[in-house]
């Protein structure tokens, strides 16, 4: 994922950093590269009608593309996407077939039958509300939010939406990371953590996370003295970790 970070005045930027310059971390990185592993990242959201079969992967970065110091920039900037699919199953990949302009939290928008968006009435602070204006009886679609990571908007949550009904989505700053040998992409639906990993929450107090890969388990922990990271086991429900 190419980095195109352009910081605007007043924009919050959270960072996730791995330092592979030490002999120990360099050896671990070599193993991850030789075994075609990826760093998988997930972000949380809450709201009714969220899909129950998993969570869209926010990003997937090949360890083969990493060396030295690798930094991932995350911004709480959002767009609404719509995927023309009535039912989501495990293994489905979310495609952002319609994508709104960037919108702030506390905004309501309308989604129209031709794939366009328009501004709606206000909605509570911290929430983005979408009214599905497709004609009555039209099949359900998937509506969700895309958030900015390394300068690119990527999907991280998914909600089922019926015509003439509203979806209210509240993003949060819960983050889950793990290394996986699976060949995954942003938008792929994942139900459980595929390997041991780490979980944390961005906040005004902790905007930077310096991380390290753990030898033998290849889980993820905070670097010494850095903001704390909670360990998670393989097989943990991502829905429970992120969306509750």
N, C-alpha and C positions, 0 to 999 in steps of 0.2 A: 504494500500500500504506500503510494508516493506521498510524501509529506509536503503540504502546501500551506503551511501555517502563516497566516497574516493576522496579527493581533490588532484589534480595533480598540480605541480608548474605552476603558471601563469594562472590557471583556474579561471574564474569569477564565483562566486556563489551568487545568489540573494536569499533572504530569505523572507518568509511570516510567520508571527508569531501571534498566538492567545494566550492570557493569560487568562485562565479560573480559576485563583486562587482567585479572589475577590468574595465576596458574590453575587454581582449582576451578574457577568458573569457566575458564577457557577449555579445560578438559571436559567439563559437563556440556558446554556448548557443542563441542566436537561430537559427542555422543548423540545429542539431539539432532544435529545436522545429518549425521550418518544414518539415522533412523527416520529421516524425513518427517520430523515432528513440527508441529505448528503451535504457536501461542494463541489460544482461544480466549476471547474477551466477551463478557456479557454485562449488560446494564439493566437496572430494574425499573419497573413501573407498576402502578396500581390502578384499578378501576374495574367496573362490572363488565362482563362479557369478554374477558380476556381468554384467549384460547387455552385449552387445558392439556394439549399434547406436547408442550414444550415451549422453549423460548428461542427467538431468532438470535443466532450468533451476531454480535455487534461487529467484531472484527476477527480475522484469522490471518496471522502473520507467520510466514515460513521462517523457522530458525536459520535456514540456509541463507537468508538475506541479512542476518545479523552478524555483527562483530564489534569489538570495542565496546563503546557505550551506546546503548539503544534506548531512545526516549520516545514515548508515545504521548501525544498531546490530546487532551479531551476537553471539549468546550460544551457548556450547557446551552447550546443553541439548537433549535428544533425546526423541523419541517414535518408536515403530515404526508403520509403516502397512502395509496390505495392499491390493493392487489385484487384483480378480478378473479377471485376464487371463493366459492361458497364454503368449502370444507378444507381444513388443513389437517394433514396427517404427518406422523413422524417421518422425517426425511425430506419433507417438502422444503423447497427453497423459496423464500419470499422475494418477489420481484416488485419493485416500486414502479408500477405501470403508470401511475399518476402521482405527481409530486408537487406540493404547494410551494409557495415562496416561504422564506424563513419567517417564522412568526413567534412572538413572545408568549410566555406563559400568561394565563389570564385572558386568552383570546378564544373566541368562538368563530368557526368558519363553516361554510356550507360546501358540500361536494355535489356537483351536478352530473347529470347523465352523460354529458359529453366529455367528462374527465376534468373539467375546470373547477376552480375553487373561487369562492367569494367570501368576504368578511360577513360574519353574523353578529349577533348581540354579544355583550360581554359575558364572561363566565368567571367563576370564583378564582381567586389568586392561586397560582401554582398549578392550574389545570388547563388543558387544551380540550375544547369540545368541538366535535364535528357532527353536523347534521347531514344525514344521507338523503339528499333530495332526489334520488332516482325515483322513477314512477312507481306507484303502489304495485306490489306483487313482483317487482324485479328481484332476481336472486340475490342472496346475501353476498357481501364482499368482505374482504379483510382490510381494516383500517388500522394504522399504527403510526408511531413516531420514529423519525430518523434523527439521530444526534450526531454532532460533529466530532470526528476522531481523525487526527492528522490532516485536518482541513477538508475532510470529505464527509458528507452526510450519509450515514449508514443506518439501516433499520435495527431496532433493538427490542420492540414489543409489538404485539399483534392482538387485535380485538375483532370479534365478529360483529358485523354491522348489518342491520336490516333496513330496507327502504323506508323513508319517512320517520326514522328513529335517530336518536342521538347517541354518540359514544363520548364518554368523558374519560380522559387519560391524564394521569398524574405521574410524570417521570420522577425518579429519585436517583440519588447518587450512589446506590449500592453497586459494587463492581465485583465480578467473579472472574478469575483467571485460572487456566490450567494448560499444561502442555499435552498435546494429543498427537498420535500417529495417524488419526483419521484424516482423509483429504477433505477438508471442509472449506466453506466460503461464507462470507458475510451473508446473512439472511437464511442460512440453513437452520431448520428447526431441530433443537437438541433438548431432550427431556432431562437427562441426568449428567452430572460431571463425569467425564470419561477417564479421568485420572486424578490423583491428589492435586490440590491447588490451593489458592488463597483467596480470601474475601475481605473487603474493606469498604469504607464509605468515605467518599470525598466530602470535605467540609471546609469552612473558612479556617479552621485550626490546622487541618491536614490537607494541603493542596498538592503536596508532592509525596510520592511513594517510591522510595529506593528499595528495589527488590533483589532477591537472589534465588537461584535454583538450588534445591536441596539435593545433595548427593544420594544416590541409591534409589530414593523414591521419586526423584525429579518433580517433587512438589514445589510450591512457591512460598517463600517467607520474606519478611522484611530484612533488609541489610542491617548489620549491627548499628544501633543507635537511631535507626530511622523510624518513621511512623509505623505503628503495629499493624500486622496482618493476621487475620484468623485463618488457621489451616482448615481445609475441608477435605473429606475423604472422597475417593472415587465412588460413583454411584449415588451421590447426594442429589436430591431433587433441586433443579435450578429454579423452578417455580417457587418453592418454599424459601430458598435462599434470597431471591431477588424481589419477589412481587408481593410479599406479605409484610 
